[in-house]
Amino acid sequence: MKIVIAFALLAIVMALALAGRAMLQDGRDGQPKTNRMVKALALRVGLSIALFLFILLSYKLGWIHPTGVPLK
């Protein structure tokens, strides 16, 4: 379970890096701007929502359990 969540977080960060790279490179040297940044950010949002839904589903199916925070 931890590996799946770590992989999803890594994919989210990579999509954010792709969006940043597209933002810095598009429109340079007189080239027309593309929509690569929009697609990368949309991918990041989709991955984030999918990860959130996967965590909720995992909790409902009993794959993960809350540990709780001990109060002093």
CHARMM-style PDB file with segment names, atoms N, HN, CA, C and O in Angstrom:
ATOM      1  N   MET     1       0.828  -1.190   0.000  1.00  0.00      PROA
ATOM      2  CA  MET     1       0.000   0.000   0.000  1.00  0.00      PROA
ATOM      3  C   MET     1       0.871   1.251   0.000  1.00  0.00      PROA
ATOM      4  O   MET     1       0.580   2.212  -0.712  1.00  0.00      PROA
ATOM      5  N   LYS     2       1.936   1.241   0.796  1.00  0.00      PROA
ATOM      6  HN  LYS     2       2.172   0.460   1.374  1.00  0.00      PROA
ATOM      7  CA  LYS     2       2.811   2.406   0.865  1.00  0.00      PROA
ATOM      8  C   LYS     2       3.497   2.662  -0.473  1.00  0.00      PROA
ATOM      9  O   LYS     2       3.737   3.810  -0.847  1.00  0.00      PROA
ATOM     10  N   ILE     3       3.806   1.599  -1.180  1.00  0.00      PROA
ATOM     11  HN  ILE     3       3.611   0.667  -0.876  1.00  0.00      PROA
ATOM     12  CA  ILE     3       4.478   1.742  -2.476  1.00  0.00      PROA
ATOM     13  C   ILE     3       3.538   2.397  -3.487  1.00  0.00      PROA
ATOM     14  O   ILE     3       3.969   3.241  -4.273  1.00  0.00      PROA
ATOM     15  N   VAL     4       2.271   2.020  -3.474  1.00  0.00      PROA
ATOM     16  HN  VAL     4       1.921   1.335  -2.836  1.00  0.00      PROA
ATOM     17  CA  VAL     4       1.293   2.606  -4.404  1.00  0.00      PROA
ATOM     18  C   VAL     4       1.134   4.093  -4.130  1.00  0.00      PROA
ATOM     19  O   VAL     4       1.102   4.895  -5.064  1.00  0.00      PROA
ATOM     20  N   ILE     5       1.035   4.468  -2.872  1.00  0.00      PROA
ATOM     21  HN  ILE     5       1.061   3.818  -2.113  1.00  0.00      PROA
ATOM     22  CA  ILE     5       0.867   5.875  -2.514  1.00  0.00      PROA
ATOM     23  C   ILE     5       2.130   6.660  -2.852  1.00  0.00      PROA
ATOM     24  O   ILE     5       2.044   7.777  -3.364  1.00  0.00      PROA
ATOM     25  N   ALA     6       3.299   6.092  -2.574  1.00  0.00      PROA
ATOM     26  HN  ALA     6       3.369   5.185  -2.159  1.00  0.00      PROA
ATOM     27  CA  ALA     6       4.554   6.775  -2.908  1.00  0.00      PROA
ATOM     28  C   ALA     6       4.693   6.962  -4.418  1.00  0.00      PROA
ATOM     29  O   ALA     6       5.139   8.016  -4.871  1.00  0.00      PROA
ATOM     30  N   PHE     7       4.316   5.956  -5.194  1.00  0.00      PROA
ATOM     31  HN  PHE     7       3.953   5.100  -4.825  1.00  0.00      PROA
ATOM     32  CA  PHE     7       4.370   6.061  -6.647  1.00  0.00      PROA
ATOM     33  C   PHE     7       3.413   7.142  -7.150  1.00  0.00      PROA
ATOM     34  O   PHE     7       3.755   7.902  -8.056  1.00  0.00      PROA
ATOM     35  N   ALA     8       2.224   7.211  -6.570  1.00  0.00      PROA
ATOM     36  HN  ALA     8       1.946   6.593  -5.834  1.00  0.00      PROA
ATOM     37  CA  ALA     8       1.254   8.233  -6.987  1.00  0.00      PROA
ATOM     38  C   ALA     8       1.765   9.633  -6.653  1.00  0.00      PROA
ATOM     39  O   ALA     8       1.619  10.552  -7.459  1.00  0.00      PROA
ATOM     40  N   LEU     9       2.354   9.800  -5.487  1.00  0.00      PROA
ATOM     41  HN  LEU     9       2.473   9.054  -4.832  1.00  0.00      PROA
ATOM     42  CA  LEU     9       2.900  11.109  -5.128  1.00  0.00      PROA
ATOM     43  C   LEU     9       4.055  11.496  -6.046  1.00  0.00      PROA
ATOM     44  O   LEU     9       4.188  12.660  -6.423  1.00  0.00      PROA
ATOM     45  N   LEU    10       4.882  10.533  -6.403  1.00  0.00      PROA
ATOM     46  HN  LEU    10       4.775   9.587  -6.098  1.00  0.00      PROA
ATOM     47  CA  LEU    10       5.977  10.797  -7.336  1.00  0.00      PROA
ATOM     48  C   LEU    10       5.436  11.204  -8.707  1.00  0.00      PROA
ATOM     49  O   LEU    10       5.977  12.112  -9.339  1.00  0.00      PROA
ATOM     50  N   ALA    11       4.385  10.550  -9.166  1.00  0.00      PROA
ATOM     51  HN  ALA    11       3.946   9.812  -8.653  1.00  0.00      PROA
ATOM     52  CA  ALA    11       3.774  10.905 -10.448  1.00  0.00      PROA
ATOM     53  C   ALA    11       3.178  12.314 -10.402  1.00  0.00      PROA
ATOM     54  O   ALA    11       3.244  13.043 -11.391  1.00  0.00      PROA
ATOM     55  N   ILE    12       2.603  12.700  -9.271  1.00  0.00      PROA
ATOM     56  HN  ILE    12       2.550  12.108  -8.467  1.00  0.00      PROA
ATOM     57  CA  ILE    12       2.035  14.043  -9.121  1.00  0.00      PROA
ATOM     58  C   ILE    12       3.135  15.094  -9.193  1.00  0.00      PROA
ATOM     59  O   ILE    12       2.973  16.122  -9.850  1.00  0.00      PROA
ATOM     60  N   VAL    13       4.250  14.838  -8.521  1.00  0.00      PROA
ATOM     61  HN  VAL    13       4.381  14.002  -7.987  1.00  0.00      PROA
ATOM     62  CA  VAL    13       5.368  15.786  -8.548  1.00  0.00      PROA
ATOM     63  C   VAL    13       5.975  15.864  -9.951  1.00  0.00      PROA
ATOM     64  O   VAL    13       6.361  16.943 -10.399  1.00  0.00      PROA
ATOM     65  N   MET    14       6.060  14.735 -10.637  1.00  0.00      PROA
ATOM     66  HN  MET    14       5.746  13.858 -10.273  1.00  0.00      PROA
ATOM     67  CA  MET    14       6.594  14.745 -11.997  1.00  0.00      PROA
ATOM     68  C   MET    14       5.689  15.536 -12.943  1.00  0.00      PROA
ATOM     69  O   MET    14       6.187  16.247 -13.817  1.00  0.00      PROA
ATOM     70  N   ALA    15       4.379  15.424 -12.783  1.00  0.00      PROA
ATOM     71  HN  ALA    15       3.975  14.847 -12.073  1.00  0.00      PROA
ATOM     72  CA  ALA    15       3.450  16.194 -13.612  1.00  0.00      PROA
ATOM     73  C   ALA    15       3.604  17.688 -13.336  1.00  0.00      PROA
ATOM     74  O   ALA    15       3.512  18.504 -14.253  1.00  0.00      PROA
ATOM     75  N   LEU    16       3.836  18.046 -12.078  1.00  0.00      PROA
ATOM     76  HN  LEU    16       3.910  17.384 -11.333  1.00  0.00      PROA
ATOM     77  CA  LEU    16       4.057  19.450 -11.742  1.00  0.00      PROA
ATOM     78  C   LEU    16       5.357  19.956 -12.373  1.00  0.00      PROA
ATOM     79  O   LEU    16       5.416  21.084 -12.861  1.00  0.00      PROA
ATOM     80  N   ALA    17       6.394  19.121 -12.360  1.00  0.00      PROA
ATOM     81  HN  ALA    17       6.347  18.205 -11.964  1.00  0.00      PROA
ATOM     82  CA  ALA    17       7.658  19.505 -12.991  1.00  0.00      PROA
ATOM     83  C   ALA    17       7.494  19.670 -14.500  1.00  0.00      PROA
ATOM     84  O   ALA    17       8.071  20.584 -15.088  1.00  0.00      PROA
ATOM     85  N   LEU    18       6.717  18.801 -15.125  1.00  0.00      PROA
ATOM     86  HN  LEU    18       6.247  18.058 -14.647  1.00  0.00      PROA
ATOM     87  CA  LEU    18       6.458  18.935 -16.560  1.00  0.00      PROA
ATOM     88  C   LEU    18       5.729  20.245 -16.875  1.00  0.00      PROA
ATOM     89  O   LEU    18       6.007  20.889 -17.886  1.00  0.00      PROA
ATOM     90  N   ALA    19       4.805  20.629 -16.007  1.00  0.00      PROA
ATOM     91  HN  ALA    19       4.579  20.106 -15.186  1.00  0.00      PROA
ATOM     92  CA  ALA    19       4.081  21.881 -16.216  1.00  0.00      PROA
ATOM     93  C   ALA    19       5.023  23.074 -16.082  1.00  0.00      PROA
ATOM     94  O   ALA    19       4.937  24.031 -16.851  1.00  0.00      PROA
ATOM     95  N   GLY    20       5.916  23.011 -15.109  1.00  0.00      PROA
ATOM     96  HN  GLY    20       5.986  22.233 -14.484  1.00  0.00      PROA
ATOM     97  CA  GLY    20       6.881  24.090 -14.944  1.00  0.00      PROA
ATOM     98  C   GLY    20       7.821  24.203 -16.126  1.00  0.00      PROA
ATOM     99  O   GLY    20       8.140  25.304 -16.578  1.00  0.00      PROA
ATOM    100  N   ARG    21       8.263  23.063 -16.623  1.00  0.00      PROA
ATOM    101  HN  ARG    21       8.004  22.169 -16.257  1.00  0.00      PROA
ATOM    102  CA  ARG    21       9.146  23.063 -17.782  1.00  0.00      PROA
ATOM    103  C   ARG    21       8.422  23.622 -19.016  1.00  0.00      PROA
ATOM    104  O   ARG    21       8.992  24.396 -19.785  1.00  0.00      PROA
ATOM    105  N   ALA    22       7.181  23.225 -19.187  1.00  0.00      PROA
ATOM    106  HN  ALA    22       6.717  22.597 -18.562  1.00  0.00      PROA
ATOM    107  CA  ALA    22       6.405  23.730 -20.324  1.00  0.00      PROA
ATOM    108  C   ALA    22       6.189  25.237 -20.205  1.00  0.00      PROA
ATOM    109  O   ALA    22       6.225  25.953 -21.205  1.00  0.00      PROA
ATOM    110  N   MET    23       5.965  25.716 -18.983  1.00  0.00      PROA
ATOM    111  HN  MET    23       5.936  25.134 -18.170  1.00  0.00      PROA
ATOM    112  CA  MET    23       5.746  27.141 -18.786  1.00  0.00      PROA
ATOM    113  C   MET    23       7.003  27.935 -19.159  1.00  0.00      PROA
ATOM    114  O   MET    23       6.909  29.015 -19.741  1.00  0.00      PROA
ATOM    115  N   LEU    24       8.168  27.396 -18.822  1.00  0.00      PROA
ATOM    116  HN  LEU    24       8.244  26.519 -18.349  1.00  0.00      PROA
ATOM    117  CA  LEU    24       9.407  28.112 -19.107  1.00  0.00      PROA
ATOM    118  C   LEU    24       9.826  28.030 -20.565  1.00  0.00      PROA
ATOM    119  O   LEU    24      10.512  28.929 -21.051  1.00  0.00      PROA
ATOM    120  N   GLN    25       9.438  26.988 -21.272  1.00  0.00      PROA
ATOM    121  HN  GLN    25       8.881  26.257 -20.877  1.00  0.00      PROA
ATOM    122  CA  GLN    25       9.907  26.803 -22.641  1.00  0.00      PROA
ATOM    123  C   GLN    25       8.925  27.265 -23.709  1.00  0.00      PROA
ATOM    124  O   GLN    25       9.354  27.609 -24.811  1.00  0.00      PROA
ATOM    125  N   ASP    26       7.650  27.288 -23.432  1.00  0.00      PROA
ATOM    126  HN  ASP    26       7.302  27.009 -22.537  1.00  0.00      PROA
ATOM    127  CA  ASP    26       6.676  27.665 -24.464  1.00  0.00      PROA
ATOM    128  C   ASP    26       6.770  29.157 -24.778  1.00  0.00      PROA
ATOM    129  O   ASP    26       6.946  29.990 -23.888  1.00  0.00      PROA
ATOM    130  N   GLY    27       6.650  29.464 -26.049  1.00  0.00      PROA
ATOM    131  HN  GLY    27       6.507  28.788 -26.771  1.00  0.00      PROA
ATOM    132  CA  GLY    27       6.613  30.851 -26.489  1.00  0.00      PROA
ATOM    133  C   GLY    27       7.974  31.499 -26.613  1.00  0.00      PROA
ATOM    134  O   GLY    27       8.052  32.709 -26.824  1.00  0.00      PROA
ATOM    135  N   ARG    28       9.043  30.744 -26.490  1.00  0.00      PROA
ATOM    136  HN  ARG    28       8.980  29.761 -26.318  1.00  0.00      PROA
ATOM    137  CA  ARG    28      10.382  31.318 -26.623  1.00  0.00      PROA
ATOM    138  C   ARG    28      10.779  31.365 -28.097  1.00  0.00      PROA
ATOM    139  O   ARG    28      10.317  30.559 -28.905  1.00  0.00      PROA
ATOM    140  N   ASP    29      11.622  32.297 -28.423  1.00  0.00      PROA
ATOM    141  HN  ASP    29      11.997  32.952 -27.767  1.00  0.00      PROA
ATOM    142  CA  ASP    29      12.189  32.424 -29.767  1.00  0.00      PROA
ATOM    143  C   ASP    29      11.114  32.586 -30.835  1.00  0.00      PROA
ATOM    144  O   ASP    29      11.277  32.090 -31.950  1.00  0.00      PROA
ATOM    145  N   GLY    30      10.038  33.259 -30.518  1.00  0.00      PROA
ATOM    146  HN  GLY    30       9.907  33.662 -29.612  1.00  0.00      PROA
ATOM    147  CA  GLY    30       9.002  33.538 -31.490  1.00  0.00      PROA
ATOM    148  C   GLY    30       8.105  32.363 -31.836  1.00  0.00      PROA
ATOM    149  O   GLY    30       7.289  32.461 -32.753  1.00  0.00      PROA
ATOM    150  N   GLN    31       8.239  31.250 -31.119  1.00  0.00      PROA
ATOM    151  HN  GLN    31       8.902  31.171 -30.374  1.00  0.00      PROA
ATOM    152  CA  GLN    31       7.389  30.091 -31.386  1.00  0.00      PROA
ATOM    153  C   GLN    31       6.014  30.314 -30.764  1.00  0.00      PROA
ATOM    154  O   GLN    31       5.902  30.969 -29.728  1.00  0.00      PROA
ATOM    155  N   PRO    32       4.980  29.778 -31.381  1.00  0.00      PROA
ATOM    156  CA  PRO    32       3.649  29.924 -30.778  1.00  0.00      PROA
ATOM    157  C   PRO    32       3.537  29.099 -29.491  1.00  0.00      PROA
ATOM    158  O   PRO    32       4.176  28.057 -29.343  1.00  0.00      PROA
ATOM    159  N   LYS    33       2.720  29.585 -28.583  1.00  0.00      PROA
ATOM    160  HN  LYS    33       2.201  30.431 -28.704  1.00  0.00      PROA
ATOM    161  CA  LYS    33       2.529  28.876 -27.317  1.00  0.00      PROA
ATOM    162  C   LYS    33       1.662  27.638 -27.539  1.00  0.00      PROA
ATOM    163  O   LYS    33       0.732  27.650 -28.345  1.00  0.00      PROA
ATOM    164  N   THR    34       1.980  26.586 -26.818  1.00  0.00      PROA
ATOM    165  HN  THR    34       2.736  26.576 -26.163  1.00  0.00      PROA
ATOM    166  CA  THR    34       1.184  25.362 -26.889  1.00  0.00      PROA
ATOM    167  C   THR    34       0.404  25.214 -25.591  1.00  0.00      PROA
ATOM    168  O   THR    34       0.528  26.040 -24.686  1.00  0.00      PROA
ATOM    169  N   ASN    35      -0.387  24.175 -25.504  1.00  0.00      PROA
ATOM    170  HN  ASN    35      -0.488  23.504 -26.239  1.00  0.00      PROA
ATOM    171  CA  ASN    35      -1.175  23.944 -24.286  1.00  0.00      PROA
ATOM    172  C   ASN    35      -0.591  22.797 -23.455  1.00  0.00      PROA
ATOM    173  O   ASN    35      -1.326  22.099 -22.756  1.00  0.00      PROA
ATOM    174  N   ARG    36       0.733  22.603 -23.531  1.00  0.00      PROA
ATOM    175  HN  ARG    36       1.330  23.171 -24.099  1.00  0.00      PROA
ATOM    176  CA  ARG    36       1.369  21.533 -22.762  1.00  0.00      PROA
ATOM    177  C   ARG    36       1.233  21.753 -21.254  1.00  0.00      PROA
ATOM    178  O   ARG    36       1.031  20.801 -20.500  1.00  0.00      PROA
ATOM    179  N   MET    37       1.343  23.017 -20.817  1.00  0.00      PROA
ATOM    180  HN  MET    37       1.507  23.790 -21.429  1.00  0.00      PROA
ATOM    181  CA  MET    37       1.245  23.300 -19.394  1.00  0.00      PROA
ATOM    182  C   MET    37      -0.150  22.979 -18.873  1.00  0.00      PROA
ATOM    183  O   MET    37      -0.292  22.423 -17.785  1.00  0.00      PROA
ATOM    184  N   VAL    38      -1.163  23.320 -19.629  1.00  0.00      PROA
ATOM    185  HN  VAL    38      -1.047  23.772 -20.513  1.00  0.00      PROA
ATOM    186  CA  VAL    38      -2.541  23.048 -19.213  1.00  0.00      PROA
ATOM    187  C   VAL    38      -2.774  21.546 -19.100  1.00  0.00      PROA
ATOM    188  O   VAL    38      -3.418  21.083 -18.159  1.00  0.00      PROA
ATOM    189  N   LYS    39      -2.256  20.795 -20.048  1.00  0.00      PROA
ATOM    190  HN  LYS    39      -1.733  21.171 -20.813  1.00  0.00      PROA
ATOM    191  CA  LYS    39      -2.421  19.343 -20.012  1.00  0.00      PROA
ATOM    192  C   LYS    39      -1.686  18.734 -18.818  1.00  0.00      PROA
ATOM    193  O   LYS    39      -2.207  17.828 -18.167  1.00  0.00      PROA
ATOM    194  N   ALA    40      -0.482  19.224 -18.529  1.00  0.00      PROA
ATOM    195  HN  ALA    40      -0.059  19.959 -19.058  1.00  0.00      PROA
ATOM    196  CA  ALA    40       0.281  18.689 -17.402  1.00  0.00      PROA
ATOM    197  C   ALA    40      -0.399  19.016 -16.073  1.00  0.00      PROA
ATOM    198  O   ALA    40      -0.430  18.174 -15.175  1.00  0.00      PROA
ATOM    199  N   LEU    41      -0.937  20.213 -15.938  1.00  0.00      PROA
ATOM    200  HN  LEU    41      -0.912  20.896 -16.667  1.00  0.00      PROA
ATOM    201  CA  LEU    41      -1.625  20.579 -14.704  1.00  0.00      PROA
ATOM    202  C   LEU    41      -2.941  19.809 -14.559  1.00  0.00      PROA
ATOM    203  O   LEU    41      -3.323  19.434 -13.451  1.00  0.00      PROA
ATOM    204  N   ALA    42      -3.626  19.577 -15.669  1.00  0.00      PROA
ATOM    205  HN  ALA    42      -3.315  19.882 -16.570  1.00  0.00      PROA
ATOM    206  CA  ALA    42      -4.851  18.778 -15.622  1.00  0.00      PROA
ATOM    207  C   ALA    42      -4.525  17.335 -15.216  1.00  0.00      PROA
ATOM    208  O   ALA    42      -5.278  16.712 -14.468  1.00  0.00      PROA
ATOM    209  N   LEU    43      -3.415  16.815 -15.707  1.00  0.00      PROA
ATOM    210  HN  LEU    43      -2.803  17.321 -16.315  1.00  0.00      PROA
ATOM    211  CA  LEU    43      -2.972  15.483 -15.303  1.00  0.00      PROA
ATOM    212  C   LEU    43      -2.669  15.440 -13.817  1.00  0.00      PROA
ATOM    213  O   LEU    43      -3.015  14.471 -13.141  1.00  0.00      PROA
ATOM    214  N   ARG    44      -2.025  16.480 -13.301  1.00  0.00      PROA
ATOM    215  HN  ARG    44      -1.743  17.267 -13.850  1.00  0.00      PROA
ATOM    216  CA  ARG    44      -1.701  16.534 -11.873  1.00  0.00      PROA
ATOM    217  C   ARG    44      -2.963  16.556 -11.011  1.00  0.00      PROA
ATOM    218  O   ARG    44      -3.043  15.865  -9.996  1.00  0.00      PROA
ATOM    219  N   VAL    45      -3.933  17.345 -11.422  1.00  0.00      PROA
ATOM    220  HN  VAL    45      -3.867  17.906 -12.247  1.00  0.00      PROA
ATOM    221  CA  VAL    45      -5.196  17.401 -10.679  1.00  0.00      PROA
ATOM    222  C   VAL    45      -5.900  16.056 -10.729  1.00  0.00      PROA
ATOM    223  O   VAL    45      -6.419  15.592  -9.714  1.00  0.00      PROA
ATOM    224  N   GLY    46      -5.924  15.426 -11.892  1.00  0.00      PROA
ATOM    225  HN  GLY    46      -5.502  15.803 -12.716  1.00  0.00      PROA
ATOM    226  CA  GLY    46      -6.553  14.112 -12.026  1.00  0.00      PROA
ATOM    227  C   GLY    46      -5.869  13.063 -11.161  1.00  0.00      PROA
ATOM    228  O   GLY    46      -6.538  12.252 -10.521  1.00  0.00      PROA
ATOM    229  N   LEU    47      -4.539  13.073 -11.138  1.00  0.00      PROA
ATOM    230  HN  LEU    47      -3.995  13.732 -11.658  1.00  0.00      PROA
ATOM    231  CA  LEU    47      -3.810  12.121 -10.291  1.00  0.00      PROA
ATOM    232  C   LEU    47      -4.079  12.367  -8.815  1.00  0.00      PROA
ATOM    233  O   LEU    47      -4.218  11.420  -8.041  1.00  0.00      PROA
ATOM    234  N   SER    48      -4.153  13.630  -8.422  1.00  0.00      PROA
ATOM    235  HN  SER    48      -4.040  14.400  -9.050  1.00  0.00      PROA
ATOM    236  CA  SER    48      -4.420  13.954  -7.016  1.00  0.00      PROA
ATOM    237  C   SER    48      -5.812  13.472  -6.596  1.00  0.00      PROA
ATOM    238  O   SER    48      -5.978  12.909  -5.514  1.00  0.00      PROA
ATOM    239  N   ILE    49      -6.792  13.691  -7.443  1.00  0.00      PROA
ATOM    240  HN  ILE    49      -6.657  14.148  -8.322  1.00  0.00      PROA
ATOM    241  CA  ILE    49      -8.154  13.239  -7.132  1.00  0.00      PROA
ATOM    242  C   ILE    49      -8.211  11.711  -7.105  1.00  0.00      PROA
ATOM    243  O   ILE    49      -8.870  11.130  -6.243  1.00  0.00      PROA
ATOM    244  N   ALA    50      -7.526  11.064  -8.042  1.00  0.00      PROA
ATOM    245  HN  ALA    50      -6.991  11.536  -8.742  1.00  0.00      PROA
ATOM    246  CA  ALA    50      -7.505   9.597  -8.060  1.00  0.00      PROA
ATOM    247  C   ALA    50      -6.836   9.043  -6.799  1.00  0.00      PROA
ATOM    248  O   ALA    50      -7.302   8.052  -6.237  1.00  0.00      PROA
ATOM    249  N   LEU    51      -5.754   9.673  -6.355  1.00  0.00      PROA
ATOM    250  HN  LEU    51      -5.376  10.479  -6.811  1.00  0.00      PROA
ATOM    251  CA  LEU    51      -5.091   9.228  -5.125  1.00  0.00      PROA
ATOM    252  C   LEU    51      -6.004   9.389  -3.923  1.00  0.00      PROA
ATOM    253  O   LEU    51      -6.075   8.501  -3.074  1.00  0.00      PROA
ATOM    254  N   PHE    52      -6.705  10.514  -3.842  1.00  0.00      PROA
ATOM    255  HN  PHE    52      -6.648  11.236  -4.531  1.00  0.00      PROA
ATOM    256  CA  PHE    52      -7.628  10.748  -2.740  1.00  0.00      PROA
ATOM    257  C   PHE    52      -8.744   9.699  -2.729  1.00  0.00      PROA
ATOM    258  O   PHE    52      -9.074   9.150  -1.678  1.00  0.00      PROA
ATOM    259  N   LEU    53      -9.315   9.425  -3.889  1.00  0.00      PROA
ATOM    260  HN  LEU    53      -9.047   9.871  -4.743  1.00  0.00      PROA
ATOM    261  CA  LEU    53     -10.374   8.418  -3.971  1.00  0.00      PROA
ATOM    262  C   LEU    53      -9.855   7.018  -3.650  1.00  0.00      PROA
ATOM    263  O   LEU    53     -10.560   6.220  -3.033  1.00  0.00      PROA
ATOM    264  N   PHE    54      -8.624   6.719  -4.068  1.00  0.00      PROA
ATOM    265  HN  PHE    54      -8.051   7.368  -4.569  1.00  0.00      PROA
ATOM    266  CA  PHE    54      -8.020   5.427  -3.760  1.00  0.00      PROA
ATOM    267  C   PHE    54      -7.818   5.263  -2.251  1.00  0.00      PROA
ATOM    268  O   PHE    54      -8.044   4.181  -1.709  1.00  0.00      PROA
ATOM    269  N   ILE    55      -7.397   6.324  -1.577  1.00  0.00      PROA
ATOM    270  HN  ILE    55      -7.214   7.203  -2.017  1.00  0.00      PROA
ATOM    271  CA  ILE    55      -7.215   6.251  -0.125  1.00  0.00      PROA
ATOM    272  C   ILE    55      -8.564   6.059   0.566  1.00  0.00      PROA
ATOM    273  O   ILE    55      -8.666   5.280   1.514  1.00  0.00      PROA
ATOM    274  N   LEU    56      -9.597   6.759   0.102  1.00  0.00      PROA
ATOM    275  HN  LEU    56      -9.514   7.391  -0.668  1.00  0.00      PROA
ATOM    276  CA  LEU    56     -10.927   6.569   0.686  1.00  0.00      PROA
ATOM    277  C   LEU    56     -11.436   5.142   0.463  1.00  0.00      PROA
ATOM    278  O   LEU    56     -11.989   4.530   1.377  1.00  0.00      PROA
ATOM    279  N   LEU    57     -11.252   4.618  -0.735  1.00  0.00      PROA
ATOM    280  HN  LEU    57     -10.803   5.114  -1.477  1.00  0.00      PROA
ATOM    281  CA  LEU    57     -11.674   3.254  -1.043  1.00  0.00      PROA
ATOM    282  C   LEU    57     -10.897   2.243  -0.206  1.00  0.00      PROA
ATOM    283  O   LEU    57     -11.471   1.273   0.288  1.00  0.00      PROA
ATOM    284  N   SER    58      -9.611   2.463  -0.047  1.00  0.00      PROA
ATOM    285  HN  SER    58      -9.144   3.251  -0.448  1.00  0.00      PROA
ATOM    286  CA  SER    58      -8.782   1.567   0.760  1.00  0.00      PROA
ATOM    287  C   SER    58      -9.250   1.541   2.209  1.00  0.00      PROA
ATOM    288  O   SER    58      -9.256   0.487   2.844  1.00  0.00      PROA
ATOM    289  N   TYR    59      -9.641   2.697   2.730  1.00  0.00      PROA
ATOM    290  HN  TYR    59      -9.637   3.553   2.214  1.00  0.00      PROA
ATOM    291  CA  TYR    59     -10.151   2.754   4.102  1.00  0.00      PROA
ATOM    292  C   TYR    59     -11.481   2.004   4.219  1.00  0.00      PROA
ATOM    293  O   TYR    59     -11.696   1.254   5.171  1.00  0.00      PROA
ATOM    294  N   LYS    60     -12.367   2.211   3.245  1.00  0.00      PROA
ATOM    295  HN  LYS    60     -12.192   2.821   2.471  1.00  0.00      PROA
ATOM    296  CA  LYS    60     -13.678   1.552   3.287  1.00  0.00      PROA
ATOM    297  C   LYS    60     -13.556   0.030   3.169  1.00  0.00      PROA
ATOM    298  O   LYS    60     -14.331  -0.704   3.781  1.00  0.00      PROA
ATOM    299  N   LEU    61     -12.582  -0.445   2.381  1.00  0.00      PROA
ATOM    300  HN  LEU    61     -11.952   0.152   1.884  1.00  0.00      PROA
ATOM    301  CA  LEU    61     -12.396  -1.886   2.213  1.00  0.00      PROA
ATOM    302  C   LEU    61     -11.560  -2.514   3.321  1.00  0.00      PROA
ATOM    303  O   LEU    61     -11.406  -3.734   3.372  1.00  0.00      PROA
ATOM    304  N   GLY    62     -11.019  -1.681   4.209  1.00  0.00      PROA
ATOM    305  HN  GLY    62     -11.145  -0.689   4.168  1.00  0.00      PROA
ATOM    306  CA  GLY    62     -10.255  -2.198   5.337  1.00  0.00      PROA
ATOM    307  C   GLY    62      -8.793  -2.479   5.037  1.00  0.00      PROA
ATOM    308  O   GLY    62      -8.115  -3.150   5.815  1.00  0.00      PROA
ATOM    309  N   TRP    63      -8.305  -1.972   3.915  1.00  0.00      PROA
ATOM    310  HN  TRP    63      -8.856  -1.427   3.283  1.00  0.00      PROA
ATOM    311  CA  TRP    63      -6.907  -2.189   3.567  1.00  0.00      PROA
ATOM    312  C   TRP    63      -5.980  -1.335   4.415  1.00  0.00      PROA
ATOM    313  O   TRP    63      -4.847  -1.730   4.689  1.00  0.00      PROA
ATOM    314  N   ILE    64      -6.456  -0.161   4.834  1.00  0.00      PROA
ATOM    315  HN  ILE    64      -7.376   0.160   4.611  1.00  0.00      PROA
ATOM    316  CA  ILE    64      -5.682   0.704   5.716  1.00  0.00      PROA
ATOM    317  C   ILE    64      -6.529   1.040   6.925  1.00  0.00      PROA
ATOM    318  O   ILE    64      -7.758   1.039   6.861  1.00  0.00      PROA
ATOM    319  N   HSD    65      -5.856   1.327   8.030  1.00  0.00      PROA
ATOM    320  HN  HSD    65      -4.857   1.327   8.082  1.00  0.00      PROA
ATOM    321  CA  HSD    65      -6.553   1.651   9.276  1.00  0.00      PROA
ATOM    322  C   HSD    65      -5.939   2.903   9.879  1.00  0.00      PROA
ATOM    323  O   HSD    65      -4.723   3.088   9.826  1.00  0.00      PROA
ATOM    324  N   PRO    66      -6.771   3.763  10.452  1.00  0.00      PROA
ATOM    325  CA  PRO    66      -6.210   4.945  11.098  1.00  0.00      PROA
ATOM    326  C   PRO    66      -5.489   4.543  12.387  1.00  0.00      PROA
ATOM    327  O   PRO    66      -5.943   3.665  13.120  1.00  0.00      PROA
ATOM    328  N   THR    67      -4.383   5.190  12.640  1.00  0.00      PROA
ATOM    329  HN  THR    67      -4.015   5.904  12.045  1.00  0.00      PROA
ATOM    330  CA  THR    67      -3.625   4.877  13.846  1.00  0.00      PROA
ATOM    331  C   THR    67      -3.997   5.804  14.996  1.00  0.00      PROA
ATOM    332  O   THR    67      -3.842   5.439  16.161  1.00  0.00      PROA
ATOM    333  N   GLY    68      -4.473   6.963  14.687  1.00  0.00      PROA
ATOM    334  HN  GLY    68      -4.600   7.260  13.740  1.00  0.00      PROA
ATOM    335  CA  GLY    68      -4.860   7.898  15.721  1.00  0.00      PROA
ATOM    336  C   GLY    68      -3.657   8.627  16.292  1.00  0.00      PROA
ATOM    337  O   GLY    68      -2.525   8.150  16.212  1.00  0.00      PROA
ATOM    338  N   VAL    69      -3.917   9.769  16.860  1.00  0.00      PROA
ATOM    339  HN  VAL    69      -4.836  10.157  16.925  1.00  0.00      PROA
ATOM    340  CA  VAL    69      -2.870  10.553  17.491  1.00  0.00      PROA
ATOM    341  C   VAL    69      -3.113  10.515  18.986  1.00  0.00      PROA
ATOM    342  O   VAL    69      -4.177  10.936  19.441  1.00  0.00      PROA
ATOM    343  N   PRO    70      -2.147  10.017  19.776  1.00  0.00      PROA
ATOM    344  CA  PRO    70      -2.362   9.977  21.225  1.00  0.00      PROA
ATOM    345  C   PRO    70      -2.370  11.381  21.817  1.00  0.00      PROA
ATOM    346  O   PRO    70      -1.485  12.188  21.531  1.00  0.00      PROA
ATOM    347  N   LEU    71      -3.359  11.663  22.632  1.00  0.00      PROA
ATOM    348  HN  LEU    71      -4.077  11.008  22.864  1.00  0.00      PROA
ATOM    349  CA  LEU    71      -3.463  12.963  23.293  1.00  0.00      PROA
ATOM    350  C   LEU    71      -2.885  12.849  24.682  1.00  0.00      PROA
ATOM    351  O   LEU    71      -3.125  11.872  25.392  1.00  0.00      PROA
ATOM    352  N   LYS    72      -2.127  13.847  25.063  1.00  0.00      PROA
ATOM    353  HN  LYS    72      -1.932  14.640  24.486  1.00  0.00      PROA
ATOM    354  CA  LYS    72      -1.514  13.847  26.398  1.00  0.00      PROA
ATOM    355  C   LYS    72      -2.299  14.677  27.358  1.00  0.00      PROA
ATOM    356  OT1 LYS    72      -1.927  14.788  28.526  1.00  0.00      PROA
TER     357      LYS     72
END
